[in-house]
Amino acid sequence: MPVNVLRVADRVTGNAIERLTNAHHARRLGKLGRSAQRTPPDDGRLWAAEDPPPRAGNELEVLIEGGAYFPALEQAIRGARRSVLIAGWCITPGFALARDEPPVLLRELLGEAAESVDVRVLLWAGAPVPVFVPRRASVREGRDELVRGTRIKAALDSNERPMHCHHEKLVVIDDEVAFVGGIDLTDLNGDRYDTPEHPARGRMGWHDVASRLRGPAVADVGHHVAQRWQAVTGERLEAQPADVVSAGGMELQIVRTVPEKLYDFAPRGDFRIIEAYLRALRSAQHLVYLENQFLWSPEVVNILADKLRRPPAEEFRVIIMLPGKPNTGQDDTRGQLALLAEADGNQGRFLATTIRARSGNTSDRVYVHAKVGIVDDRWLTLGSANLNAHSFFNDTEVNVVTCDAVLARDTRLRLWAAHLERDIDEVAGDPSTVVDELWRPIAAEQRARRNRGEPLTHGLVELQATSRRSERLLGPLQALLVDG
């Protein structure tokens, strides 16, 4: 069959599946009375509606890479006076938070803390079907290893939707400090310890982002974890009221995904992460910058495609940082990139990239695991949520959102300086100019070098969008099949 006929068939079938998926999500949230979280009103708000609201008086520090996050976490746990509360997808008891000699192992750190403070760890119980990881048997073994001979309390949460999980990555210390982000305390599927330089070390590098919060928003993080802990164990945890302590000048909002019918505390679910993203993306006038593990969501892609077809300003740009080879869903993501490239129509407003670890002529993969969204240098979110149906509708997730323009721009410049291997001053100009004069030529040159089999001279590499039939259909089809 001629290639162009396959592409037409691919497009027609893919679009039909996406329409079915969108209709399914609309029906599902409509039945729950949650339609406004998937299709929020065009009222100009950047904050998600309902509770918890945005709270003033906070401090938010963005921690880029595990090399920044793990020392900060270790210090916070060592300084705990009352409690350490952890909710995660997976942990490795022997994971080294510090790589000095001797290394600081997670189990030893938590065990030592548990001698004087209350330490609780809430984990996903693992995949009930042994074709996914972590498997339930291995999670139980890890739980037993973590608590053995210590006063650590650990619980496993098996209240999941079929084919889905508890994906959040949260730590709350003394109800005063919270860590919210995408970095897991495990080396499953890859070692999370890396630095912004991403030196090639003969193994896969890891790009990730977390945050440290102080202020009233910490209570919202703690309340969420306490709700889940009580649902799993029956034990009620007392948390600090959300309006007690002020720590800075930032307004923050905690948003989450909780599927319906998992817990009594949210029988209709909570889908405010997709609401937050859609409100912000819809408002974009100049720049959308996304770092994510996946790009499957038709809700997100459709907004971006409309913006690219009818750009709100001449300087409008969409830059997306993704893994070169995600652990699942590579075909799904590349098919959505094809839609965005087509919507751009060779106008140069859209660019998809990845990064590679590099030392001399040696180059290794870097797994892009960060979940960051920045719009117009005035809106920022980061957390555990990917841009797919899993994170928007089916896994438990938690993100933090701020409309602090200074922090949004500072975070973007720090990320861009690292990815472009430049000083911050060199990337601090007009974003569209930086994209056109640095991002695009560097990424295109390195892609050409890889295609020719030549050593890379830079870590930034353009991702090519493709529209082969498998790469156009699998994303929508998977979303339809697993989102029952």
Secondary structure, 3 states (H helix, E strand, C coil): CCHHHHHHHHHHHHHHHHHHHHHHHHHHHHHCCCHHHHCCCCCCCCCCCCCCCCEEEEEEEEEECHHHHHHHHHHHHHCCCCEEEEEECCECCCCEEECCCCCEEHHHHHHHHCCCCEEEEEEECCECCCCCCCEHHHHHHHHHHHHCCCCCEEEEECCCCCCCCECCCEEEECCCEEEEECCCECCCCCCCCCCCCCCCCCCCEEECEEEEEECCHHHHHHHHHHHHHHHHHCCCCCCCCCCCCCCCCEEEEEEEEECCCCCCCCCCCEEHHHHHHHHHHHHCCCEEEEECCCECCHHHHHHHHHHHHCCCCCCCEEEEECCCCCCCCHHHHHHHHHHHHHHHCCCCCEEEEEEEEEECCEEEEEEECCCEEEECCCEEEEECCCECHHHHHHCEEEEEEECCHHHHHHHHHHHHHHHHCCCHHHHCCCHHHHHHHHHHHHHHHHHHHHHCCCCCCCCEEECCCCCCHHHHHHHHHHHHHHCC
